[in-house]
Amino acid sequence: MSKSFWVVADVACDLPASYVEAHEKLIIMPMPYQSSEQEFIYKTGDEVNMPAFYESLKGGAVYTTTQLNIDAYCDVFKSIVEKGEGLICIPLSSGISGSYNNAMVAMEKTKKKYPEAKIAVCDSKSATLGYGLLIHHLLEERKKGIDIETAENLVNTMVPHLIHYFTVNDLKCLYRGGRLSKSSAYLGSMLRIKPVLHVNEEGRLQLLEKVQGRKRSIKTLAQKVESSINPKSGQAIFISHADCEEDALLLKSYLQETLPDIKDYLIAQLSAIIGSHSGPGTLAVFFLGDKR
């Protein structure tokens, strides 16, 4: 069996096509989402269609998402283990999706049929480019020749240190997703309140504070990164946005002022899988720190 294992993730990691295409033995599984009239499949490369998607949300469209099912994972796992190769699968956070549980079931089913198969499944407890950053670090370590067991330990050790901060521009999507009461959403919109949130230790969304105005919310994100990031050099910062690239670049400029030794940035569109729930104007930043 080849020591170089495959990495399996899903498109909720928001890694752009250019990144995915540059890496071998990396599978990014497509995911379904739906409107009231039609079902869609979001796949790597569809980030180019996101401006139109977010325009539809601004126009009142509503989308829902569906977890990856057991059969989808079984098919991917089978395609790898039949080659005599191993894999580590890291699904979207179990705190917001059932994909992780389905991947665990698929692993057990695959191992029953292929007892010698080397398969590991880890809960990312992460989303969008926070999830993507986890994959990035794993791929960097894989280049050094680590095996699956070491990779599994690495992922589980890294997850509690993977910090997610984000803000949203429109509170309606958080209300529709059950993250905010109707009165809070209405009042917040009237007062130009912009919540700053994070993903906690269980991989669930959690409100940190409320600030007034978009620019102040972006400044707050930058300040939180500056106070929480560790180390302050030699690591990557990933930024995802829901069709608000200018705001993403502004956030990056704030970070470059206060963290001059950070050189590695990735900015990418937020996918329909996450953007369906967070809405247009979502801005998020991801990095490593002492704790979430």
PLY file of the C-alpha trace (Angstrom):
ply
format ascii 1.0
element vertex 292
property float x
property float y
property float z
element edge 291
property int vertex1
property int vertex2
end_header
0.00 0.00 0.00
1.29 3.44 -0.97
2.35 5.59 1.97
1.12 8.74 0.23
-2.56 8.87 1.17
-5.51 10.68 -0.38
-7.26 13.61 1.29
-11.05 13.71 0.88
-13.06 16.82 1.77
-16.17 18.60 0.48
-16.82 21.90 -1.27
-17.85 23.60 1.98
-14.08 24.05 2.50
-14.28 26.79 -0.19
-10.84 26.09 -1.62
-10.83 27.61 -5.13
-10.30 25.55 -8.26
-6.79 26.95 -8.78
-5.75 25.62 -5.37
-7.40 22.22 -5.78
-5.93 21.68 -9.24
-2.43 22.35 -7.89
-2.58 19.39 -5.49
-2.45 15.67 -6.20
-4.51 13.04 -4.40
-7.04 15.61 -3.23
-10.75 14.97 -3.75
-13.25 17.75 -3.06
-16.72 16.23 -3.11
-19.60 18.24 -4.62
-22.59 19.02 -2.39
-26.29 19.61 -3.19
-28.34 22.69 -2.45
-31.90 23.58 -3.40
-34.30 26.40 -4.09
-38.06 25.89 -3.90
-38.06 25.08 -7.62
-34.77 23.38 -8.44
-31.90 21.27 -7.06
-28.30 22.22 -7.77
-24.92 20.60 -7.24
-22.13 22.87 -6.06
-18.68 21.74 -7.23
-15.14 23.09 -7.31
-14.95 25.88 -9.87
-18.49 27.11 -9.27
-17.10 30.01 -7.26
-17.13 31.98 -10.54
-20.96 31.83 -10.42
-21.27 33.22 -6.89
-21.90 36.89 -7.77
-25.13 35.86 -9.54
-26.03 33.56 -6.64
-25.67 36.36 -4.09
-27.66 38.72 -6.30
-30.48 36.17 -6.20
-30.31 36.12 -2.39
-30.55 39.91 -2.34
-33.63 39.56 -4.52
-35.34 37.34 -1.96
-34.36 33.84 -3.13
-34.10 31.21 -0.41
-31.84 28.16 -0.62
-31.40 25.11 1.58
-28.53 22.66 1.72
-28.26 18.89 2.13
-25.54 16.81 3.77
-23.53 14.31 1.76
-25.08 10.86 2.03
-23.46 7.56 2.96
-23.47 6.19 -0.58
-21.57 9.20 -1.90
-18.81 8.61 0.65
-18.78 4.86 0.00
-18.30 5.43 -3.72
-15.31 7.73 -3.15
-13.74 5.49 -0.50
-14.13 2.44 -2.72
-12.50 4.18 -5.69
-9.40 4.83 -3.55
-9.03 1.61 -1.54
-9.47 -0.53 -4.65
-6.22 1.03 -5.87
-4.55 -0.23 -2.71
-4.22 3.30 -1.33
-5.31 4.89 1.93
-7.27 8.05 2.68
-8.17 10.55 5.35
-11.62 12.10 5.05
-12.38 15.42 6.73
-16.03 16.50 6.31
-17.74 19.78 7.14
-18.20 20.41 10.88
-20.54 18.01 12.66
-21.85 21.09 14.47
-23.61 22.29 11.33
-23.90 19.20 9.11
-24.61 15.48 9.30
-21.93 14.72 6.71
-19.39 13.67 9.35
-21.71 10.99 10.77
-22.41 9.69 7.28
-18.69 9.54 6.51
-18.15 7.51 9.69
-20.82 5.01 8.64
-19.31 4.83 5.15
-15.87 4.14 6.65
-17.21 1.19 8.65
-19.05 -0.21 5.64
-15.95 0.12 3.45
-13.71 -1.51 6.05
-16.05 -4.49 6.30
-15.69 -5.06 2.58
-11.98 -4.16 2.47
-10.53 -5.17 5.88
-7.01 -4.05 4.96
-8.12 -0.57 3.93
-6.40 2.37 5.60
-9.16 4.92 6.22
-9.46 7.70 8.79
-12.34 10.17 9.27
-11.86 13.35 11.31
-14.39 15.99 12.34
-13.17 19.34 11.01
-15.40 21.28 13.44
-14.78 23.98 10.85
-16.42 25.59 7.85
-15.59 27.58 4.71
-11.89 28.56 4.49
-11.33 27.62 8.14
-12.02 24.12 6.95
-9.93 24.90 3.88
-7.04 26.05 6.06
-7.15 22.75 7.92
-6.88 20.91 4.61
-4.04 23.23 3.58
-1.98 22.44 6.68
-2.59 18.72 6.23
-1.44 18.84 2.60
1.70 20.72 3.62
2.51 18.04 6.20
1.74 15.26 3.72
4.56 16.60 1.53
6.91 15.69 4.39
5.91 12.03 4.14
3.66 11.55 7.17
1.44 8.45 7.31
-2.32 8.31 7.86
-2.06 7.72 11.61
0.15 10.79 12.03
-2.15 12.78 9.78
-5.19 11.85 11.87
-3.43 12.93 15.06
-2.31 16.15 13.39
-5.84 17.09 12.32
-7.37 16.32 15.71
-4.64 18.31 17.45
-4.97 21.29 15.11
-8.77 21.65 15.15
-9.01 23.33 18.60
-6.46 25.93 17.47
-8.18 26.80 14.19
-9.90 30.13 14.80
-12.87 31.41 12.76
-14.08 35.01 13.02
-16.72 36.44 10.74
-19.32 39.14 10.31
-22.42 39.40 8.14
-23.87 42.36 6.29
-27.49 41.19 6.22
-29.16 39.70 9.30
-32.09 38.18 7.39
-30.25 34.98 6.45
-29.17 34.38 10.05
-32.79 34.82 11.11
-34.04 32.38 8.46
-31.41 29.88 9.60
-32.57 30.12 13.22
-29.42 31.93 14.40
-31.22 35.16 15.27
-34.72 36.11 16.45
-37.02 38.05 14.12
-37.06 41.07 16.43
-33.26 41.07 16.75
-32.86 40.84 13.00
-35.29 43.72 12.41
-33.85 45.95 15.12
-30.28 45.12 14.10
-30.98 46.05 10.50
-32.57 49.35 11.55
-29.60 50.24 13.77
-26.97 49.00 11.28
-25.83 46.41 13.82
-23.24 43.97 12.47
-22.68 40.88 14.60
-19.19 39.44 14.97
-19.32 35.68 15.39
-17.00 32.71 15.64
-17.12 28.93 15.39
-16.74 27.44 18.87
-15.08 24.25 20.12
-18.07 22.15 19.04
-18.00 23.58 15.53
-21.15 25.68 16.07
-21.76 29.35 15.37
-21.58 31.63 18.39
-22.16 35.37 18.72
-19.19 37.27 20.20
-20.29 40.89 20.02
-22.34 43.43 18.10
-20.84 46.52 16.51
-22.42 49.37 14.58
-21.48 49.80 10.95
-19.73 47.69 8.36
-16.31 49.33 8.50
-16.20 49.02 12.27
-17.09 45.33 12.03
-14.16 44.79 9.64
-11.85 46.67 12.00
-13.10 44.47 14.84
-12.25 41.35 12.86
-8.72 42.63 12.31
-8.30 43.47 15.99
-9.47 40.02 17.03
-7.02 38.38 14.65
-4.18 40.51 15.99
-4.97 39.61 19.61
-5.56 35.88 19.00
-3.13 34.76 16.31
-0.17 32.63 17.41
2.46 32.50 16.05
2.45 36.00 14.55
4.70 34.95 11.68
5.20 31.93 9.48
1.56 30.93 9.12
-1.21 31.52 6.59
-4.33 33.63 6.96
-7.33 32.68 4.81
-10.19 35.11 4.10
-13.52 34.19 2.53
-16.21 36.58 1.35
-19.72 36.46 -0.05
-19.25 38.66 -3.12
-17.58 41.50 -1.18
-13.98 41.27 -2.37
-13.28 44.94 -1.63
-14.08 44.32 2.04
-11.86 41.23 2.02
-9.00 43.29 0.61
-9.63 46.00 3.21
-9.44 43.40 5.98
-6.20 42.08 4.49
-4.75 45.60 4.43
-5.59 46.09 8.12
-3.90 42.78 8.93
-0.81 43.62 6.91
-0.39 46.80 8.94
-0.53 45.06 12.31
0.97 41.68 11.34
3.79 42.54 8.89
5.46 39.15 9.30
2.45 37.26 7.92
3.05 36.87 4.18
0.75 34.02 3.12
-2.84 35.03 2.37
-5.61 33.31 0.43
-8.83 35.17 -0.44
-11.72 33.24 -2.01
-15.45 33.34 -2.59
-17.80 31.83 -0.02
-19.63 28.88 -1.59
-23.38 28.45 -1.96
-23.21 25.73 0.71
-22.24 28.19 3.45
-23.48 31.37 1.79
-27.05 30.05 1.63
-27.14 30.43 5.42
-24.88 33.42 6.07
-26.02 35.59 3.17
-24.41 38.17 0.86
-21.74 40.36 2.39
-20.44 37.71 4.78
-16.75 38.25 5.55
-14.69 35.66 7.44
-11.07 35.23 8.49
-9.22 32.08 9.62
-5.89 31.39 11.28
-4.18 29.43 14.06
-4.11 30.55 17.68
-3.84 29.18 21.22
-7.54 28.29 21.38
-10.84 29.04 19.73
0 1
1 2
2 3
3 4
4 5
5 6
6 7
7 8
8 9
9 10
10 11
11 12
12 13
13 14
14 15
15 16
16 17
17 18
18 19
19 20
20 21
21 22
22 23
23 24
24 25
25 26
26 27
27 28
28 29
29 30
30 31
31 32
32 33
33 34
34 35
35 36
36 37
37 38
38 39
39 40
40 41
41 42
42 43
43 44
44 45
45 46
46 47
47 48
48 49
49 50
50 51
51 52
52 53
53 54
54 55
55 56
56 57
57 58
58 59
59 60
60 61
61 62
62 63
63 64
64 65
65 66
66 67
67 68
68 69
69 70
70 71
71 72
72 73
73 74
74 75
75 76
76 77
77 78
78 79
79 80
80 81
81 82
82 83
83 84
84 85
85 86
86 87
87 88
88 89
89 90
90 91
91 92
92 93
93 94
94 95
95 96
96 97
97 98
98 99
99 100
100 101
101 102
102 103
103 104
104 105
105 106
106 107
107 108
108 109
109 110
110 111
111 112
112 113
113 114
114 115
115 116
116 117
117 118
118 119
119 120
120 121
121 122
122 123
123 124
124 125
125 126
126 127
127 128
128 129
129 130
130 131
131 132
132 133
133 134
134 135
135 136
136 137
137 138
138 139
139 140
140 141
141 142
142 143
143 144
144 145
145 146
146 147
147 148
148 149
149 150
150 151
151 152
152 153
153 154
154 155
155 156
156 157
157 158
158 159
159 160
160 161
161 162
162 163
163 164
164 165
165 166
166 167
167 168
168 169
169 170
170 171
171 172
172 173
173 174
174 175
175 176
176 177
177 178
178 179
179 180
180 181
181 182
182 183
183 184
184 185
185 186
186 187
187 188
188 189
189 190
190 191
191 192
192 193
193 194
194 195
195 196
196 197
197 198
198 199
199 200
200 201
201 202
202 203
203 204
204 205
205 206
206 207
207 208
208 209
209 210
210 211
211 212
212 213
213 214
214 215
215 216
216 217
217 218
218 219
219 220
220 221
221 222
222 223
223 224
224 225
225 226
226 227
227 228
228 229
229 230
230 231
231 232
232 233
233 234
234 235
235 236
236 237
237 238
238 239
239 240
240 241
241 242
242 243
243 244
244 245
245 246
246 247
247 248
248 249
249 250
250 251
251 252
252 253
253 254
254 255
255 256
256 257
257 258
258 259
259 260
260 261
261 262
262 263
263 264
264 265
265 266
266 267
267 268
268 269
269 270
270 271
271 272
272 273
273 274
274 275
275 276
276 277
277 278
278 279
279 280
280 281
281 282
282 283
283 284
284 285
285 286
286 287
287 288
288 289
289 290
290 291
